[in-house]
Amino acid sequence: MLLPYLNKELIEAGCDEAGRGCLAGSVYAAAVILPKDFKNELLNDSKQLTEHQRYALREVIEKEALAWAVGVVTPAEIDEINILNASFLAMHRAVDGLKLKPQHLLIDGNRFKKYQDVPHTTVVKGDGKYLSIAAASILAKTYRDDYMKALHEEYPYYDWSSNKGYPTKKHRAAIREYGTTPYHRMTFNLLGEDSQLSLQF
């Protein structure tokens, strides 16, 4: 079972992001404040769950959380500020959207840029340790998946409905054949290896 909280006395929000390693699409983050007595035996790191389980849990989280919100940073913003800063900004935007102000943030990962005056704790592999971070990982992942499926309708060559923008062979082959889209992150190594220089922007 995952831990219910780090600080029992504080209003604590778990934060996680999805889509950091992708070649295309926005990076998404979520912030979730769960009740202290929240229990769900299925809830785990989104990567350990099936797609069906993630979407079923999203409904439970949205219904039972005290507050939740999703933050988005676009590919153009990612190219401007780099993916690490974009991940932090997406989390900040998610926390901005919470209807309840948290007194402490639990952040998945080992680095974070302080949000206003709210103290935070970074937790490596936190989505497999704390319920609120696991809940945030599920919201970030499912909302981003919905977004990539919608982009797939616009640009079907890149197989985004399956790869969600990650650097698969099929995705890179499509970039070679059809070039880039407005959703590609131009500062990323889109073709892999040392072939970045041969890509015409």
LODRENMAR-289407 format. One record per residue (C-alpha): x, y, z; residue number from 1; residue in three letters. Coordinates in Angstrom, 1 decimal, decimal comma, m for minus. Example, Ala and Ser with C-alpha at 12.3 -4.5 7.8 and 13.67 -1.06 7.14 Angstrom:
PT	12,3	m4,5	7,8	1	ALA
PT	13,7	m1,1	7,1	2	SER
//
This chain:
PT	0,0	0,0	0,0	1	MET
PT	1,1	3,5	m0,8	2	LEU
PT	1,5	6,0	2,0	3	LEU
PT	m1,4	8,4	2,6	4	PRO
PT	0,6	11,5	3,4	5	TYR
PT	4,0	12,9	4,6	6	LEU
PT	2,6	15,5	6,9	7	ASN
PT	m0,7	14,6	8,6	8	LYS
PT	m1,3	18,1	9,9	9	GLU
PT	m0,9	20,0	6,6	10	LEU
PT	m3,0	20,3	3,5	11	ILE
PT	m0,7	18,4	1,2	12	GLU
PT	m0,8	18,3	m2,7	13	ALA
PT	0,9	15,6	m4,7	14	GLY
PT	2,4	16,7	m8,0	15	CYS
PT	3,6	14,8	m11,0	16	ASP
PT	4,1	15,3	m14,8	17	GLU
PT	3,7	13,3	m18,0	18	ALA
PT	5,3	13,7	m21,4	19	GLY
PT	8,8	14,9	m20,4	20	ARG
PT	10,6	12,5	m22,8	21	GLY
PT	8,3	13,0	m25,8	22	CYS
PT	9,4	14,5	m29,1	23	LEU
PT	6,0	16,1	m29,6	24	ALA
PT	3,1	17,6	m27,7	25	GLY
PT	2,7	19,6	m24,5	26	SER
PT	4,0	18,5	m21,1	27	VAL
PT	1,2	17,9	m18,6	28	TYR
PT	1,2	18,0	m14,9	29	ALA
PT	m1,4	17,5	m12,2	30	ALA
PT	m1,7	18,4	m8,5	31	ALA
PT	m4,0	16,5	m6,2	32	VAL
PT	m5,1	17,0	m2,6	33	ILE
PT	m6,6	13,8	m1,2	34	LEU
PT	m8,5	13,3	2,1	35	PRO
PT	m6,2	12,0	4,8	36	LYS
PT	m8,3	8,9	5,1	37	ASP
PT	m8,4	8,2	1,4	38	PHE
PT	m7,9	4,5	0,5	39	LYS
PT	m7,7	2,7	m2,8	40	ASN
PT	m5,8	m0,5	m3,2	41	GLU
PT	m5,5	m0,2	m7,0	42	LEU
PT	m4,0	3,3	m6,9	43	LEU
PT	m0,3	3,1	m7,9	44	ASN
PT	2,2	4,7	m10,2	45	ASP
PT	0,4	5,2	m13,6	46	SER
PT	3,1	3,3	m15,4	47	LYS
PT	2,2	0,2	m13,4	48	GLN
PT	m1,4	0,3	m14,5	49	LEU
PT	m3,3	m0,6	m17,6	50	THR
PT	m5,0	2,1	m19,6	51	GLU
PT	m8,4	0,9	m18,5	52	HIS
PT	m7,3	1,0	m14,8	53	GLN
PT	m5,9	4,6	m15,2	54	ARG
PT	m9,2	5,9	m16,7	55	TYR
PT	m11,3	4,1	m14,0	56	ALA
PT	m9,1	5,6	m11,3	57	LEU
PT	m9,2	9,1	m12,8	58	ARG
PT	m13,0	9,0	m12,2	59	GLU
PT	m12,5	8,0	m8,5	60	VAL
PT	m9,7	10,6	m8,0	61	ILE
PT	m11,8	13,4	m9,5	62	GLU
PT	m14,8	12,5	m7,4	63	LYS
PT	m13,1	11,9	m4,1	64	GLU
PT	m10,1	14,4	m4,1	65	ALA
PT	m10,5	17,5	m2,0	66	LEU
PT	m9,0	19,4	m5,0	67	ALA
PT	m7,3	18,6	m8,2	68	TRP
PT	m6,1	20,5	m11,3	69	ALA
PT	m4,1	19,9	m14,4	70	VAL
PT	m1,4	22,3	m15,8	71	GLY
PT	m0,1	22,4	m19,4	72	VAL
PT	3,1	23,8	m21,1	73	VAL
PT	3,1	24,0	m24,9	74	THR
PT	5,9	22,7	m27,2	75	PRO
PT	6,8	26,3	m28,1	76	ALA
PT	7,2	27,1	m24,4	77	GLU
PT	9,3	23,9	m23,9	78	ILE
PT	11,6	25,0	m26,7	79	ASP
PT	12,0	28,4	m25,1	80	GLU
PT	12,6	27,5	m21,5	81	ILE
PT	13,8	23,8	m21,8	82	ASN
PT	11,9	20,7	m20,7	83	ILE
PT	13,1	20,7	m17,0	84	LEU
PT	11,8	24,2	m16,5	85	ASN
PT	8,7	23,4	m18,5	86	ALA
PT	8,0	20,5	m16,1	87	SER
PT	8,2	22,8	m13,1	88	PHE
PT	6,0	25,4	m14,8	89	LEU
PT	3,4	22,7	m15,6	90	ALA
PT	3,3	21,7	m11,9	91	MET
PT	3,1	25,4	m10,9	92	HIS
PT	0,1	25,9	m13,2	93	ARG
PT	m1,5	22,8	m11,8	94	ALA
PT	m1,1	24,1	m8,3	95	VAL
PT	m2,4	27,5	m9,5	96	ASP
PT	m5,6	25,7	m10,5	97	GLY
PT	m6,3	24,1	m7,1	98	LEU
PT	m9,4	25,4	m5,4	99	LYS
PT	m7,8	24,7	m2,0	100	LEU
PT	m4,5	26,3	m1,2	101	LYS
PT	m1,9	23,6	m0,2	102	PRO
PT	0,4	24,1	2,8	103	GLN
PT	2,9	21,6	1,5	104	HIS
PT	3,8	20,0	m1,9	105	LEU
PT	4,9	16,5	m2,5	106	LEU
PT	6,8	16,4	m5,8	107	ILE
PT	7,7	13,4	m7,8	108	ASP
PT	11,4	13,5	m8,7	109	GLY
PT	14,6	15,0	m7,3	110	ASN
PT	14,3	18,6	m8,3	111	ARG
PT	11,8	21,4	m8,2	112	PHE
PT	11,6	25,1	m8,4	113	LYS
PT	9,9	26,6	m5,3	114	LYS
PT	6,3	27,5	m5,7	115	TYR
PT	5,5	30,9	m4,1	116	GLN
PT	5,9	30,5	m0,3	117	ASP
PT	4,7	26,8	m0,1	118	VAL
PT	7,3	24,4	1,2	119	PRO
PT	7,9	21,2	m0,8	120	HIS
PT	9,5	17,8	m0,5	121	THR
PT	10,9	16,0	m3,6	122	THR
PT	10,5	12,2	m3,6	123	VAL
PT	12,3	10,0	m6,1	124	VAL
PT	9,9	7,5	m7,6	125	LYS
PT	7,2	9,2	m5,4	126	GLY
PT	4,4	8,0	m7,7	127	ASP
PT	5,1	4,5	m6,3	128	GLY
PT	5,3	5,8	m2,7	129	LYS
PT	2,6	8,3	m2,0	130	TYR
PT	m1,1	8,2	m2,9	131	LEU
PT	m1,4	11,8	m3,8	132	SER
PT	1,6	11,7	m6,2	133	ILE
PT	0,2	8,5	m7,8	134	ALA
PT	m3,1	10,2	m8,2	135	ALA
PT	m1,4	13,2	m9,9	136	ALA
PT	0,5	10,8	m12,2	137	SER
PT	m2,7	9,2	m13,3	138	ILE
PT	m4,4	12,6	m14,1	139	LEU
PT	m1,4	14,0	m15,9	140	ALA
PT	m1,0	10,8	m17,9	141	LYS
PT	m4,6	10,3	m18,9	142	THR
PT	m5,2	14,0	m19,8	143	TYR
PT	m2,1	14,0	m21,9	144	ARG
PT	m3,1	10,8	m23,6	145	ASP
PT	m6,5	12,3	m24,5	146	ASP
PT	m4,7	15,3	m26,0	147	TYR
PT	m2,3	13,2	m28,0	148	MET
PT	m5,1	11,1	m29,4	149	LYS
PT	m6,8	14,3	m30,5	150	ALA
PT	m3,6	15,4	m32,2	151	LEU
PT	m3,4	12,0	m33,9	152	HIS
PT	m6,6	12,9	m35,8	153	GLU
PT	m4,9	16,0	m37,2	154	GLU
PT	m1,6	14,3	m38,0	155	TYR
PT	m2,2	10,5	m38,3	156	PRO
PT	1,3	9,7	m39,9	157	TYR
PT	3,1	9,9	m36,6	158	TYR
PT	1,1	7,2	m34,8	159	ASP
PT	0,5	9,5	m31,7	160	TRP
PT	m2,5	7,5	m30,7	161	SER
PT	m0,1	4,7	m29,9	162	SER
PT	3,2	6,3	m29,0	163	ASN
PT	1,8	9,5	m27,4	164	LYS
PT	4,7	11,5	m28,9	165	GLY
PT	7,5	9,3	m27,5	166	TYR
PT	10,5	8,6	m29,7	167	PRO
PT	9,5	5,3	m31,3	168	THR
PT	11,0	4,0	m34,6	169	LYS
PT	7,7	4,7	m36,3	170	LYS
PT	7,5	8,2	m35,0	171	HIS
PT	11,0	9,0	m36,1	172	ARG
PT	10,5	7,4	m39,5	173	ALA
PT	7,4	9,6	m40,0	174	ALA
PT	9,5	12,7	m39,1	175	ILE
PT	12,0	11,7	m41,7	176	ARG
PT	9,3	11,2	m44,4	177	GLU
PT	6,9	14,0	m43,6	178	TYR
PT	9,0	16,5	m41,6	179	GLY
PT	7,8	18,1	m38,4	180	THR
PT	4,5	19,6	m37,2	181	THR
PT	3,7	22,6	m35,1	182	PRO
PT	3,5	20,2	m32,2	183	TYR
PT	7,1	18,9	m32,4	184	HIS
PT	9,7	20,1	m29,9	185	ARG
PT	12,3	21,6	m32,2	186	MET
PT	15,0	21,7	m29,5	187	THR
PT	14,8	17,9	m29,1	188	PHE
PT	16,9	15,4	m31,0	189	ASN
PT	14,0	14,4	m33,3	190	LEU
PT	15,7	11,9	m35,5	191	LEU
PT	17,9	10,3	m32,9	192	GLY
PT	21,7	9,6	m32,9	193	GLU
PT	23,7	12,4	m34,6	194	ASP
PT	21,2	13,2	m37,4	195	SER
PT	19,8	16,3	m35,8	196	GLN
PT	21,8	18,5	m38,1	197	LEU
PT	20,3	17,0	m41,3	198	SER
PT	16,8	18,0	m40,3	199	LEU
PT	15,6	21,0	m42,2	200	GLN
PT	13,6	23,4	m40,0	201	PHE
//
